[in-house]
Amino acid sequence: MEEKNKFNDSITNYNNAVDKRVLLFIDEIGEKGSKGVAPLEIGEINKAHADKLRELTGKNYSGYKIIITGDTIQHIQTRHGENGKSDKSMSDPKDVARIGYVINNFDDATKEGKTSAYSNSDGTQSDIILLKKRINGNYYIAEAIPDTKKEEKIIYSKRI
């Protein structure tokens, strides 16, 4: 019974976690496109997140900002939105606007290789980290890519 209550609490907390700033950001990207729109800061890496990143990468990301870019929003809409080419799992903008909740309350995290899209300050490719949160029988995944030059992590989101 305790497991069921924990799961119900998780769903309730997720449903209540819509970040209105992200909804406004999504609207702005829809109106202006992604170019020339400054990234949105979602928050700062919390202790549990920093500890897991250190375990996975050997690097200290305490105090780093977590940002989302207009390109990420466009990717989500194109691949996972209402008319998504991959799926329609993120067709509700409120799901995208809950990304901060997923990041701050992840159940599991794994290192998924490197990306050539972002580089570390030493020129090496940045790590890709997947943060997973189980909601309603699905996993919501925030893909985080550290950029050590700016002390920021750039995030993406998808649901499987």
MARBA-3410 file (N, C-alpha, C, O; in Angstrom, 1 decimal):
160
0.8,-1.2,0.0,0.0,0.0,0.0,0.9,1.3,0.0,0.5,2.2,-0.7 ~ 2.0,1.2,0.8,2.9,2.4,0.8,3.4,2.7,-0.6,3.6,3.9,-0.9 ~ 3.8,1.7,-1.3,4.3,1.9,-2.7,3.3,2.6,-3.6,3.6,3.5,-4.4 ~ 2.0,2.2,-3.5,0.9,2.8,-4.3,0.8,4.3,-3.9,0.6,5.2,-4.7 ~ 0.8,4.6,-2.6,0.7,6.0,-2.1,1.9,6.8,-2.6,1.7,8.0,-3.0
3.1,6.2,-2.6,4.3,6.9,-3.1,4.1,7.3,-4.6,4.4,8.4,-5.0 ~ 3.6,6.3,-5.3,3.4,6.5,-6.8,2.3,7.6,-7.0,2.5,8.4,-7.9 ~ 1.2,7.5,-6.2,0.1,8.5,-6.4,0.7,9.9,-6.0,0.3,10.9,-6.7 ~ 1.5,10.0,-5.0,2.1,11.3,-4.6,3.0,11.8,-5.7,3.0,13.0,-6.0 ~ 3.7,10.9,-6.3,4.6,11.3,-7.5,3.8,11.9,-8.6,4.1,12.9,-9.2
2.6,11.2,-8.9,1.8,11.7,-10.0,1.2,13.1,-9.7,1.2,14.0,-10.5 ~ 0.7,13.2,-8.4,0.2,14.5,-8.0,1.2,15.6,-8.1,0.9,16.7,-8.6 ~ 2.4,15.3,-7.5,3.5,16.3,-7.6,3.8,16.7,-9.0,4.1,17.8,-9.3 ~ 3.9,15.7,-9.9,4.2,15.9,-11.3,3.1,16.8,-11.9,3.5,17.8,-12.6 ~ 1.9,16.5,-11.7,0.8,17.3,-12.3,0.8,18.7,-11.8,0.4,19.6,-12.5
1.3,18.9,-10.6,1.3,20.3,-10.0,2.6,21.1,-10.3,2.8,22.2,-9.9 ~ 3.5,20.4,-11.1,4.8,21.0,-11.3,5.0,21.8,-12.6,6.1,22.0,-13.0 ~ 3.9,22.3,-13.1,4.0,23.0,-14.4,4.7,24.4,-14.1,4.3,25.2,-13.3 ~ 5.8,24.6,-14.8,6.6,25.9,-14.7,6.0,26.9,-15.7,6.3,26.7,-16.9 ~ 5.3,27.9,-15.3,4.7,28.9,-16.2,5.8,29.6,-17.0,5.5,30.0,-18.1
7.0,29.7,-16.5,8.1,30.4,-17.3,8.4,29.5,-18.5,8.7,30.1,-19.6 ~ 8.3,28.2,-18.4,8.6,27.3,-19.5,7.5,27.4,-20.6,7.8,27.4,-21.8 ~ 6.3,27.5,-20.1,5.1,27.7,-21.0,5.3,29.0,-21.8,5.0,29.0,-23.0 ~ 5.7,30.1,-21.2,5.9,31.3,-21.9,7.0,31.2,-22.8,7.0,31.8,-23.9 ~ 8.1,30.5,-22.5,9.2,30.3,-23.3,8.8,29.5,-24.6,9.2,29.8,-25.7
8.0,28.5,-24.4,7.5,27.7,-25.5,6.7,28.6,-26.5,6.9,28.5,-27.7 ~ 5.9,29.5,-25.9,5.1,30.4,-26.7,6.0,31.4,-27.5,5.8,31.6,-28.7 ~ 7.1,31.9,-26.8,8.0,32.8,-27.4,8.7,32.1,-28.6,8.9,32.7,-29.6 ~ 9.1,30.9,-28.4,9.8,30.1,-29.5,8.8,29.9,-30.7,9.2,30.0,-31.8 ~ 7.6,29.7,-30.3,6.6,29.5,-31.4,6.4,30.8,-32.2,6.1,30.7,-33.4
6.5,31.9,-31.5,6.3,33.2,-32.2,7.5,33.7,-33.0,7.4,34.2,-34.1 ~ 8.7,33.5,-32.4,9.9,34.1,-32.9,10.9,33.1,-33.5,11.8,33.5,-34.2 ~ 10.7,31.8,-33.3,11.7,30.8,-33.7,12.7,30.7,-32.6,12.7,31.5,-31.7 ~ 13.7,29.8,-32.8,14.7,29.6,-31.7,15.9,30.6,-31.8,16.6,30.8,-30.8 ~ 16.1,31.1,-33.0,17.3,32.0,-33.1,17.0,33.4,-32.5,16.0,34.0,-32.7
18.0,33.8,-31.7,17.9,35.1,-31.1,17.1,35.1,-29.8,17.0,36.1,-29.1 ~ 16.6,34.0,-29.3,15.9,33.9,-28.1,16.9,33.3,-27.0,17.4,32.2,-27.2 ~ 17.1,34.0,-26.0,18.1,33.5,-25.0,17.6,32.2,-24.3,16.4,32.1,-24.1 ~ 18.5,31.3,-24.0,18.1,30.1,-23.2,17.4,30.5,-21.9,17.6,31.6,-21.4 ~ 16.6,29.6,-21.4,15.8,29.8,-20.2,16.5,28.9,-19.1,16.8,27.7,-19.3
16.8,29.6,-18.0,17.4,28.8,-16.8,16.2,28.1,-16.1,15.3,28.7,-15.7 ~ 16.3,26.8,-16.0,15.4,26.0,-15.3,15.6,25.9,-13.8,14.7,25.9,-13.0 ~ 16.9,26.0,-13.5,17.3,25.9,-12.1,18.7,25.6,-11.9,19.5,25.8,-12.8 ~ 19.1,25.2,-10.7,20.5,24.8,-10.4,20.5,23.4,-10.1,19.6,22.8,-9.5 ~ 21.6,22.7,-10.4,21.8,21.3,-10.0,21.7,21.2,-8.5,22.5,21.8,-7.8
20.8,20.3,-8.0,20.7,20.0,-6.6,21.8,19.0,-6.1,22.5,18.5,-7.0 ~ 21.9,18.8,-4.8,22.9,17.9,-4.3,22.8,16.5,-4.8,23.8,15.9,-5.2 ~ 21.6,15.9,-4.8,21.4,14.5,-5.3,21.9,14.4,-6.8,22.5,13.4,-7.2 ~ 21.5,15.4,-7.6,21.9,15.5,-9.0,23.4,15.6,-9.1,24.0,14.8,-9.9 ~ 24.0,16.5,-8.4,25.5,16.7,-8.4,26.2,15.4,-8.0,27.2,15.0,-8.6
25.7,14.8,-6.9,26.3,13.5,-6.5,26.3,12.4,-7.5,27.2,11.7,-7.7 ~ 25.1,12.3,-8.2,25.0,11.3,-9.2,25.9,11.6,-10.4,26.5,10.7,-11.0 ~ 25.9,12.9,-10.8,26.8,13.2,-11.9,28.3,12.9,-11.6,29.0,12.5,-12.5 ~ 28.7,13.2,-10.4,30.1,12.9,-9.9,30.3,11.4,-10.0,31.4,11.0,-10.5 ~ 29.3,10.6,-9.6,29.5,9.2,-9.7,29.6,8.7,-11.1,30.4,7.8,-11.4
28.9,9.3,-12.0,28.8,8.8,-13.4,30.0,9.4,-14.2,30.5,8.7,-15.1 ~ 30.4,10.6,-13.9,31.4,11.3,-14.8,32.8,11.5,-14.1,33.8,11.7,-14.7 ~ 32.8,11.5,-12.8,34.0,11.8,-12.0,34.2,13.3,-11.9,35.3,13.8,-11.5 ~ 33.2,14.1,-12.4,33.4,15.6,-12.4,32.4,16.2,-11.4,31.3,15.6,-11.1 ~ 32.8,17.4,-10.9,31.9,18.1,-9.9,31.1,19.1,-10.7,31.6,20.1,-11.3
29.8,19.0,-10.7,28.9,19.9,-11.3,28.0,20.7,-10.3,27.0,21.3,-10.7 ~ 28.4,20.7,-9.1,27.7,21.5,-8.0,27.6,22.9,-8.4,28.6,23.5,-8.9 ~ 26.4,23.5,-8.3,26.2,24.9,-8.6,26.0,25.2,-10.0,25.8,26.4,-10.4 ~ 26.1,24.3,-10.9,25.9,24.5,-12.3,24.4,24.9,-12.5,23.5,24.4,-11.9 ~ 24.2,25.8,-13.5,22.8,26.1,-13.9,22.3,25.0,-14.9,23.1,24.4,-15.6
21.0,24.9,-14.9,20.4,24.0,-15.9,19.6,24.9,-16.8,18.7,25.6,-16.4 ~ 19.9,24.8,-18.1,19.2,25.6,-19.1,18.5,24.8,-20.2,18.9,23.6,-20.4 ~ 17.5,25.4,-20.8,16.9,24.8,-22.0,16.9,25.9,-23.1,16.7,27.0,-22.8 ~ 17.2,25.4,-24.3,17.3,26.3,-25.4,16.1,26.3,-26.3,15.3,25.4,-26.2 ~ 16.0,27.3,-27.1,14.9,27.3,-28.1,15.0,26.1,-29.1,14.0,25.6,-29.5
16.3,25.8,-29.4,16.5,24.6,-30.3,15.9,23.3,-29.7,15.4,22.5,-30.4 ~ 16.1,23.2,-28.4,15.6,22.0,-27.7,14.0,22.0,-27.8,13.4,21.0,-28.0 ~ 13.4,23.2,-27.5,12.0,23.3,-27.6,11.5,22.9,-29.0,10.5,22.1,-29.2 ~ 12.2,23.4,-30.0,11.8,23.1,-31.4,12.0,21.6,-31.7,11.2,21.0,-32.4 ~ 13.1,21.0,-31.2,13.3,19.5,-31.3,12.1,18.8,-30.7,11.6,17.9,-31.3
11.7,19.1,-29.5,10.7,18.4,-28.8,9.4,18.5,-29.6,8.7,17.5,-29.8 ~ 9.1,19.7,-30.1,7.8,19.9,-30.9,7.9,19.1,-32.2,6.9,18.5,-32.6 ~ 9.0,19.1,-32.9,9.1,18.5,-34.2,9.1,16.9,-34.0,8.4,16.3,-34.8 ~ 9.8,16.4,-33.0,9.9,15.0,-32.9,8.9,14.3,-32.0,8.5,13.2,-32.2 ~ 8.4,15.1,-31.0,7.5,14.5,-29.9,6.3,15.3,-29.7,5.5,14.9,-28.8
6.0,16.4,-30.4,4.9,17.2,-30.2,3.6,16.7,-30.8,3.5,15.6,-31.2 ~ 2.7,17.7,-31.0,1.4,17.3,-31.5,1.4,16.6,-32.9,0.7,15.7,-33.2 ~ 2.4,17.1,-33.7,2.6,16.5,-35.0,3.9,15.8,-35.1,4.6,15.8,-36.2 ~ 4.4,15.2,-34.0,5.7,14.6,-33.9,6.0,13.6,-34.9,5.2,12.7,-35.2 ~ 7.2,13.7,-35.5,7.7,12.7,-36.5,8.1,11.4,-35.8,8.0,10.3,-36.4
8.5,11.4,-34.5,8.9,10.2,-33.8,7.7,9.6,-33.0,7.4,8.4,-33.1 ~ 7.0,10.5,-32.3,5.9,10.1,-31.5,5.2,11.4,-31.1,5.6,12.5,-31.4 ~ 4.1,11.3,-30.3,3.4,12.5,-29.9,3.4,12.6,-28.3,2.5,13.1,-27.7 ~ 4.4,12.0,-27.7,4.4,11.8,-26.3,4.6,13.2,-25.5,4.3,13.2,-24.3 ~ 5.0,14.2,-26.2,5.1,15.5,-25.5,4.2,16.6,-26.2,4.6,17.7,-26.3
3.1,16.1,-26.7,2.1,17.0,-27.4,1.5,18.1,-26.4,1.1,19.1,-26.9 ~ 1.5,17.8,-25.2,1.0,18.7,-24.2,2.1,19.6,-23.7,3.0,19.1,-23.0 ~ 2.1,20.9,-24.0,3.2,21.8,-23.5,3.4,21.7,-22.0,4.5,22.0,-21.5 ~ 2.4,21.3,-21.3,2.6,21.2,-19.8,3.5,20.1,-19.4,4.2,20.2,-18.4 ~ 3.6,19.1,-20.2,4.6,18.0,-20.0,6.0,18.6,-20.1,6.9,18.2,-19.3
6.2,19.4,-21.1,7.6,20.0,-21.3,7.8,20.9,-20.1,8.9,21.0,-19.6 ~ 6.8,21.7,-19.7,7.0,22.6,-18.6,7.2,22.0,-17.2,7.4,22.7,-16.2 ~ 7.1,20.7,-17.2,7.4,19.9,-15.9,8.8,19.4,-15.9,9.1,18.6,-15.0 ~ 9.6,19.8,-16.8,11.0,19.2,-16.9,11.8,19.5,-15.7,12.6,18.6,-15.3 ~ 11.6,20.6,-15.0,12.3,20.9,-13.8,12.0,19.9,-12.7,12.9,19.5,-11.9
10.7,19.5,-12.6,10.3,18.5,-11.6,11.1,17.1,-11.9,11.6,16.5,-11.0 ~ 11.1,16.7,-13.2,11.8,15.5,-13.6,13.2,15.5,-13.2,13.8,14.6,-12.6 ~ 13.9,16.6,-13.5,15.3,16.8,-13.2,15.6,16.8,-11.7,16.5,16.1,-11.2 ~ 14.7,17.4,-10.9,15.0,17.5,-9.5,14.5,16.3,-8.7,14.8,16.1,-7.5 ~ 13.8,15.4,-9.4,13.2,14.2,-8.7,13.5,12.9,-9.5,12.7,12.0,-9.4
14.5,12.9,-10.2,14.8,11.7,-11.1,14.9,10.4,-10.2,15.3,10.5,-9.0 ~ 14.5,9.3,-10.8,14.6,8.0,-10.1,15.9,7.3,-10.5,16.5,6.5,-9.6 ~ 16.5,7.5,-11.6,17.7,6.9,-12.1,18.4,7.8,-13.1,17.8,8.6,-13.7 ~ 19.7,7.6,-13.2,20.5,8.3,-14.2,21.5,7.4,-14.7,22.1,6.6,-14.0 ~ 21.8,7.6,-16.0,22.8,6.8,-16.7,23.6,7.6,-17.6,23.1,8.6,-18.2
24.9,7.3,-17.8,25.7,7.9,-18.8,25.5,7.2,-20.1,25.6,6.0,-20.2 ~ 25.2,8.0,-21.1,24.9,7.5,-22.4,25.9,7.8,-23.5,25.5,7.9,-24.7 ~ 27.1,8.0,-23.2,28.1,8.3,-24.2,28.4,9.8,-24.3,28.3,10.5,-23.3 ~ 28.8,10.2,-25.5,29.3,11.6,-25.7,28.5,12.2,-26.8,27.9,11.6,-27.6 ~ 28.5,13.6,-26.9,27.9,14.3,-27.9,28.9,15.2,-28.6,29.7,15.8,-27.9
28.8,15.3,-29.9,29.7,16.3,-30.6,29.0,17.7,-30.7,29.7,18.6,-31.2 ~ 27.8,17.8,-30.2,27.1,19.1,-30.3,27.7,20.1,-29.3,27.6,21.3,-29.5 ~ 28.3,19.6,-28.2,28.8,20.4,-27.1,30.2,19.9,-26.7,30.4,18.7,-26.7 ~ 31.1,20.9,-26.4,32.4,20.5,-26.0,32.7,21.0,-24.5,32.1,22.0,-24.1 ~ 33.5,20.3,-23.9,34.0,20.7,-22.6,35.1,21.8,-22.8,35.6,22.0,-23.9
35.5,22.4,-21.7,36.5,23.5,-21.8,37.8,23.0,-22.4,38.6,23.8,-22.9 ~ 38.1,21.7,-22.3,39.4,21.2,-22.8,39.2,20.7,-24.2,40.2,20.1,-24.8 ~ 38.0,20.9,-24.8,37.8,20.6,-26.2,37.3,19.2,-26.4,36.9,18.8,-27.6 ~ 37.2,18.4,-25.4,36.6,17.0,-25.5,35.1,17.1,-25.6,34.5,18.1,-25.2 ~ 34.5,16.0,-26.2,33.1,16.0,-26.3,32.4,15.9,-24.9,32.9,15.2,-24.0
31.3,16.5,-24.7,30.6,16.5,-23.5,29.8,15.2,-23.3,29.4,14.5,-24.3 ~ 29.7,14.8,-22.0,28.9,13.6,-21.7,27.4,13.8,-21.9,26.9,14.9,-21.7 ~ 26.7,12.7,-22.2,25.3,12.7,-22.3,24.8,11.9,-21.1,25.2,10.8,-20.9 ~ 24.0,12.5,-20.3,23.4,11.9,-19.1,21.9,11.8,-19.2,21.3,12.9,-19.6 ~ 21.3,10.7,-19.0,19.9,10.6,-19.1,19.3,10.5,-17.7,19.7,9.6,-16.9
18.4,11.4,-17.3,17.7,11.4,-16.0,16.3,10.8,-16.3,15.6,11.3,-17.1 ~ 16.0,9.8,-15.5,14.7,9.1,-15.7,13.8,9.3,-14.5,14.2,9.2,-13.3 ~ 12.5,9.5,-14.8,11.5,9.6,-13.7,10.3,8.8,-14.2,9.8,9.0,-15.3 ~ 9.8,7.9,-13.3,8.6,7.1,-13.7,7.4,7.9,-13.3,7.2,8.2,-12.1 ~ 6.5,8.1,-14.3,5.2,8.8,-14.0,4.2,8.0,-14.8,4.4,7.8,-16.0
3.1,7.7,-14.2,2.0,7.0,-14.9,2.4,5.8,-15.8,1.9,5.6,-16.8 ~ 3.4,5.1,-15.3,3.8,3.9,-16.0,4.8,4.2,-17.2,5.2,3.3,-17.8 ~ 5.1,5.5,-17.4,6.0,5.9,-18.4,7.3,6.5,-17.8,7.2,6.9,-16.6 ~ 8.3,6.5,-18.5,9.5,7.2,-18.1,9.7,8.5,-18.8,9.6,8.5,-20.1 ~ 9.9,9.5,-18.1,10.2,10.8,-18.7,11.7,11.0,-18.6,12.2,10.8,-17.5
12.3,11.3,-19.6,13.8,11.4,-19.7,14.2,12.8,-20.0,13.8,13.4,-21.0 ~ 15.1,13.3,-19.2,15.8,14.6,-19.5,17.2,14.2,-19.8,17.9,13.7,-19.0 ~ 17.6,14.6,-21.0,19.0,14.3,-21.5,19.8,15.5,-21.2,19.6,16.6,-21.7 ~ 20.8,15.4,-20.3,21.6,16.6,-19.9,23.0,16.5,-20.4,23.6,15.4,-20.3 ~ 23.4,17.6,-21.0,24.8,17.6,-21.6,25.6,18.8,-20.9,25.3,19.9,-21.1
26.6,18.4,-20.2,27.3,19.5,-19.5,28.2,20.3,-20.4,28.8,19.8,-21.4 ~ 28.3,21.6,-20.2,29.2,22.5,-20.9,30.0,23.1,-19.8,29.5,24.1,-19.2 ~ 31.2,22.7,-19.5,32.0,23.1,-18.4,32.5,24.5,-18.6,32.9,25.1,-17.6 ~ 32.5,25.1,-19.8,33.0,26.4,-20.0,32.1,27.5,-19.3,32.5,28.4,-18.7 ~ 30.8,27.3,-19.3,29.8,28.2,-18.8,29.2,27.8,-17.5,28.3,28.5,-17.0
29.6,26.7,-17.0,29.0,26.1,-15.8,27.5,26.0,-15.9,26.7,26.4,-15.1 ~ 27.1,25.4,-17.1,25.7,25.2,-17.4,25.5,23.8,-18.0,26.5,23.2,-18.5 ~ 24.4,23.2,-17.8,24.0,22.0,-18.4,22.8,22.3,-19.3,21.9,22.9,-19.0 ~ 22.9,21.8,-20.5,21.9,22.0,-21.5,21.1,20.8,-21.6,21.6,19.7,-21.7 ~ 19.7,21.0,-21.5,18.9,19.8,-21.4,18.0,19.6,-22.6,17.7,20.6,-23.3
17.6,18.4,-22.8,16.6,18.0,-23.8,15.6,17.1,-23.0,15.8,16.8,-21.9 ~ 14.5,16.8,-23.6,13.5,16.0,-23.0,12.8,15.1,-24.0,12.5,15.5,-25.1 ~ 12.5,13.9,-23.6,11.7,13.0,-24.4,11.1,12.0,-23.4,11.5,11.8,-22.3 ~ 10.0,11.3,-23.9,9.3,10.4,-23.1,9.2,9.1,-23.9,8.9,9.1,-25.1 ~ 9.5,7.9,-23.2,9.4,6.7,-23.9,8.4,5.8,-23.1,8.2,4.7,-23.5
END
